Amino acid sequence: MYSEESQTKPKILVTEDDYENQKFLEMFLRRKFEVSICDSEQSFYDNLKKNKFDVILMDISLRGNKNGLELTRELRKIKGYEHVPIVCLSAHAFKKDRENALDAGVDVFLTKPVENHVLMNTLVDSLNK
């Protein structure tokens, strides 16, 4: 549950392959979240070993062998992550991309570019469900 009065910020794992997007998201999201960034399957699992995240922001395109949808399917099978909110933020904007993301287990599908307030509100709202 998120609240402005909370002493500790919720932890978010931003899974994004583009360096410029990583920097922007880190700066933008740290107002309300403790932010960790990853860009590949390896860094994704390295982060999961170090922290328990409250919400995941997942891109579909990543570096390495697996994409964000494959990681989402795998994450849903990990004890403790079955119900953690996953918000997909992707440049893949076709109806089939949205359907594939929802089938993989994401809770919300957003397309780039997204307005800042929409992204922030979606992440905060997903924590409160």
Secondary structure as UniProt FT lines:
FT   TURN            4..5
FT   STRAND          11..15
FT   HELIX           19..29
FT   TURN            30..32
FT   STRAND          34..38
FT   HELIX           41..50
FT   STRAND          55..58
FT   HELIX           68..75
FT   TURN            76..77
FT   TURN            79..80
FT   STRAND          86..90
FT   HELIX           95..104
FT   STRAND          108..111
FT   HELIX           116..127
//
